Amino acid sequence: MFEQRLGRLLSVGGLIAVVAAVLAVASIWLLLTDPVTVVTAVEGGEITPFIRELAKVVYEAIAGLLKYF
């Protein structure tokens, strides 16, 4: 029983780590490719354009990967 809980905990932890890594890489990519949006979001406190562009980057990356399947 303990091993099942530990396995689930590690699975959830791994999933969270993967999602965090993808968002970190996408944020860095966005900072390098569209710094104006990032600076505007940080300077003005308006995070909506940053989140929108971040979602666009992640979507395009997933769409690009799915072309190979």
Sequence and secondary structure as in RCSB ss.txt:
>XXXX:A:sequence
MFEQRLGRLLSVGGLIAVVAAVLAVASIWLLLTDPVTVVTAVEGGEITPFIRELAKVVYEAIAGLLKYF
>XXXX:A:secstr
 HHHHHHHHHHHHHHHHHHHHHHHHHHHHHHHH HHHHHHHHHH   HHHHHHHHHHHHHHHHHHHTT 
